[in-house]
């Protein structure tokens, strides 16, 4: 089965967003050769366990690569062959393609990247959030070279399988990454350079996958990472526009239903985003279970509710306030395969919610420090700057709207009587690996041993 062709006429490259973090790339053929030589020396030093030299190459993203090498070494990945690959079956690959939100924006990605990739003898690759290669398109000779590396449809391109690489490292760092030559952990990849950017669901920040441009190191252009980053943002903008259009359709179909209802009610899409409301202040979003069903449902903010299906969403009717006690147990899981998540349990039931990277950081800090933290202390924990209290208060306000009676303030903490179960990754290096917050970095170095006592 050949690689699925992608419509190249459906998108265009956008401008680089202001402030987008993009590592510098090599600028000439001489730079490429010199940088590759020095990187090869650094690579061998890292594998032998010696200290890295102070005169690191000026044009390489040292922090992101150094942290990735440490994670990969900790996992015991073989630099000669990587870990065992278990490619997806044809049926599973097709299933993942069909359910992926990225399928709808392939024309945007291909239209923005494939003309440049073809001209530079590169390939474009799109993966899901698990690092599985779903689509691959571009230069036929380079695709054959990629096949020899196992870089094919259905392959696992995470750090745990093939070591440091643009796709796997971008999935961890949650930001665009360039991996040049011997920055790759596997020696067999040292002749390649790759640039990847993560793709997020603009509705909730959930990671959907990555888009990557890869090929021989000598043919890579310095602006490739900037282009990949810009096209990724353009594709996310397309998803955002489609979401707004779907809410408008739901609002139109829900309007006559809400007009007949006495009391409070909301119309939300399948992900909880509010399209219309009556008798109450409209929230931006209601935290729904992953698989809601019609009937009674307990929601942290509204108590017992009734769910009724609508075309393209749900009608929520909040009931009377519950006389029962509030939530009594919170499970904060930072090591699960699906990413950081919180589960709240109480007398009326339980509810789970996937966390954004920032909310995962905040809940970890509060769970690790039971007495609580002031806004200034959390600002220092997150940014190293105690003056950034406005940002901290805004994020905690969003969290408290979602988590109901779970969080208290003055100081910020988990509410009295709430039992907190903090579940950390088995490997300390994988504690919120995307995070650069000073307190998280310190916990990672200390073995992530802080927990709620």
N, C-alpha and C positions, 0 to 999 in steps of 0.2 A: 504493500500500500504506500503510495507516494505521499510526500508532504502536501497537505491541503493548501491550494493556492489562496492568496489573500488579495482582495480587491484593493488596488493601489490608487484608485481615483477618489476614494471616499474621505480623504483627510488632507491636512496641510500642516506644515511645521509652524508652531507658534513661537513667540518670542520667549526668551528665558525670563521667568518671573524674577522680580527684584528680590535680592537677598537669598536666592536659591543656593544652597551649599553645593559647590562643585569643585572636586579636587583638580589641580593643575595637571595638564598632560605634557608629554614630551614634545619638543618643538621642532626638531630636525632629525635627519638620519643620524648625525653624529651624536645628538643627545640620546637617541634611542639605543645606540650601541653602548655608550658609556653608562647609561642608567641600567641597562640590562646586565652589564658586567658587574656593577656594584651591587645590584639586587641579588645576583647569584651568590655573591659572597655573603650577603646578609642572610640569605636563605640557608646556606650551609652552617652559618654561625648559630642560627636559631635551632637547627636540627641537632646540633651537638650540645646544646644547652648552655653555650657561652653567653656572656653579656653582649648586647648589641652595641656597636661602636657609636660614639657620639656624633661623628660626621655623616649623618644620614643623608641620602640623596635629597637635594633641595626640592625636587619636583615630584615627590611621591607622598601619598597620603599616609604618613607613618602611623598615626594613631589607629585608624581603622584597620590597617593591615596588621600591625603589631598585636592588637587585641584579637583579631581573627586567628593569627598563628597560635596564640596562647590557647584559645578554645580548641583548635584542631589538635594541637599537641596533647592537650588534656584528654581528648577523646581517643587518642591512640591511632589516628589515621595514618596509614602507611604512605609515605611520600612517593613511593615507587608505583603503587597500584591503587591507592585509595582503599575504600571499604567496598564490600560486596555490593554490586548493583542488582537491583530487582526491578527491571523495567515493567511498566504497566502492560497488561494484555491489551490487545486491540479493542476489545469490548469495554474495558475499564477506561481506556484513553478516550474513546468516543463518548462514554457516559460523562466523564469530567468536562469534555469540551461542551457538551450540550447544556450542562447545568451552570457553567461558568458565566458570570456577568461579562467577562472579557470578550466573549464571542461577539457581542454586539458592537464592540469598539475596535475590532480588528481592522476595518477600513481606515479608521483614523490613524492607528499605529502604523499600518502598512503605507498609507499615503504620505506620512511624515518621514518615515525612516528608510523604506526600501529603495527609493531612487538613489539616495546617498550610499546605502550599503552595497547596492549592486555596482555602483561606480567605483567604490573602494575595495571591491572583492571581499565583502564581509557578509555575514548572515544576520537576520533578525530572528530572535527567539522570544516566545511568550510562555511564561510558566504560571502555574497556580501558586497559591500561598504555601503549598507543601514543597515547592521547588521542583515539581514535575513539569517536564517540557511538554506543553500541549500543542504548540504550533512552532514551525520553523520554516523560514523562507529566505531566499537570497541566492547568492552565487552558487551554481552547481558544483564547481571544483572545491569550494570551501565547505559545502555540505558534505562532500565525500571525505575531506580531511576531518571534519567534525565526527563523522561516523567512526573513524579509526580511533577517536578518543572516547567513544561511547556517548558522545553528545548528540543524542538522537531523540526522536519523539518517545515520550514515556519515561525517559531517563530521570533519575533522582539527582538533581544538581545542588543539593544542600551541602553545607560545610561538613556535616558529619559523614558524607559519602565521598565527596571529591575535594575536600579541603577548601582553603581560601580560594574564592572565585567571585566574580562580580555578582552573579545571581544569588548564590547562597549568602554572601556577606551583606548584600543589600537587604535580603529578607530579615537578617538579624539586626542590622543597623537602622533599618527603616528610613534610609536616605540613599540618594544616588551614590554609586561607588564605581570607580575605575580600578581595575586590577591589571597591572602591566607586567608582562614577562615573568620574571622569577618572583614576583609578588604572589603568584599562584603557588599553592603548597605542593601540588603534584609536579614532579619534574617534567612529566610528559606534556604539561601545559605551558612550559616556559617560553615557547615560541609564539604564544597567543597573547592578545590583549583584549579585554572585554569591558564594556561599559553597561551598567544596568541601573534602572530606576524602579522603585516599588510603585505599585498601582493600588490606590485605596478607594474604598467605597465612600464617596463624598457625603453620604447620609450620616454615617456613624464612625468614619475613620477606619473601618475594618480593612485589614490587608487582603487584597484580592490576588496578588501575584506580582510578577515583574515583567518588564520589557527590557530586552538586552540586545546589544549589537556586539558581535564577536568576530574575530578573524586574526590573521597573522600579524604579529606585533609590528613588523616593518611597514605595513600598509595602513596603520591606524592614523587617523587625522586628529590633531589636538582638540578640535571642537566637538568631537563625537559625543562625549559625555554631556556637554551642554545641550546638544541637539536631543539626545535621548531624554534628558530631564524635561525639556520644554514640551516634547511630544507626549510624555507621560502626563504632564499637567493639562495639556489640551484634551487628552482622552478622558481624564477625570472630569473636566468641564463638560464634556459631552454627556457623561453619566449624570451629572448634576442637572443639566437641562432636561434630560429625559425624566428624572425624578420629579421635577417641578411640573412637567406636563402630566404625569400620572396622578399627582395630587389634584390638579385642576379637574381631571376627568372624575376622580372620586368625589370631589366637592360637588360637582354638578349632579351626580347620581344620588348623593346623600341629602341634598338640600330638601327635597320634598318629604323625606323620611323624618328629618329633624324638625320640620315645620309642624308635624302632627304630634310630636312628643311633648308631653308636659313634664317639666323637671329637667334634670341634668342629663346630658348625653354628649358623646363625642363620636366622630367618624375618623378612623385612623387607617393608614395603609397597613399591609402585612408586617411591616417593620416598626409600627407604632407611631409613625409621623402623623401629626394632626392635620386633617384636611378641613374639618368643619366642627363647630361646637355650638351647643345651646345651653343656656342656663348656668354657665360657669365660665371662669377665666380660662382661655385656651392655653394649654401647655404646648411647647414645641414638639414634645414627643412623650409617649407613654411607653414604659418599659414592659414589653410583652414577652411571654415565654417564646422559646425557639419555635415550638409547634402548638400555637393556641388552637383551642377547639371551642365550638359553640357551647354555651351553658355558663354555669357559675364559675367565677375565677377570682382569686385573691390577688390584688395588685398592691404593692407597698404604699403607694401614694393615696389610693382611693379605697382601700379595704375590699370588701366583697362587692363584685360587679357581675353583670351579666353580659356575655358576648353574643352578638348576633351577626351572621355573615352579611356583608354588602358586596356588590360587584367591585372587586379590586381592593377589598379591605374588610374592616370590622366596625360594627356599631357597639360602643361600650356604654352601658348604663350603670353608673355608680349606685350602690345601695346605701343603706343607712350606715353610719359610723359603727364600727365594731366595739362592743363593750369589753371584749377580751383584751388581754395584755398584748403589747406590741411584739416585734421580732425578738427572739431570744438567742439565736445562734447565727453566726456569719462564718462561712468558709471562704477564705481568700486563697485561691489556688494560682500560684505563680509558676508552677512547673508542669501543668497539663499540656498535652499535645495540641490542643486547640487555642493556646494562648492564654493570657491572664483572664480570670473570670472570678466573679463573686456570686455566692449562693446565700440567700437570706431565708431563714426558716422561722416560723412563728406558729401560734396556735391555729391559724386559719390556713396554713399551707406553706409551701416553699416556692422560691422564684430564683432563677439564675440569669446572669447578665454578663456578656463579654465586656471587657474593660478596654478603654483607650490606653495608649502608653502613658499619658500624663496621669490619668486616674489610677492606673495600676501603681505608679510611683507614689502617689499621695496615700493610697490605702496601705501600701507596704510600710511607709514611714509611720503612719498612725498605729499600725499593728505592732511594729517593732518598738514603739515607745508608748506603752499603755497610759502613762499619766497625761499625755497630750502634748501638743505643740502650739505655740502662738503662730500667727501669720508670719511674723518676722523670722521665727525659727525655721518654719517650713520653707520660706523664701531662701534662706541660707542653705538648707538641705538640698533644695532643688536647683538653685542657680548660683550658689556661692555669693549671693547679694541679698542682704536682709531688707533692702529697700523695695523689693519687687512684691510688695504685699497685695497690691491691687490684682495682679494676675492670680496669686494664690487664692484670694477670697472669691474671685470669679469662678475658678475651677471647683472649689469646695461648695459653692452655692449650687452649681450644676449637679455635683455628686449628691448633695443632700436632697435635691428634688427627686432624684432617682431612688435613693435608698431610704426614704421615709424616716422612721424613728431610729435608724441605725447609728447615725452620727450626731454628736453634740458639739457645741462650740464654747469658747471662753474657758479653757483653751479648746482647740479642735481635738477631738478624740472619739473613740467608739463610746456609745452611750452606756451609762451604768446598767448593769444587769445583762449586757450582751456578751455572750461567750464568743471569742474569736479563735478560729482555727486557721493558723497561717501555714500554708503548705509551700515549701520552697523546692527549687529544682535539686536533683540529686548532685549535680555538679555546680559548685559555687560560681564558676565563670558564666553560667547560663542564667544567673539571676538578672532578670530584666535586661538582657544583653544589649538592647537598643539604647539604654539609658546612659546619659552622661552626667546625671545629677551627682554632685559630690558625695552625698550621703549614701547613695546606691553604690558608687564606686568603692567607697570605704567598706561597705558591707560585703561587697564581692571579694575584696582583698582579704578581709577578715574571715572568709569562709562562709559568709551569709549566715552566721550563727545566731544573729539577733532574732528573737521571736517573742511572742507575747507570753509572759509568764502568769 
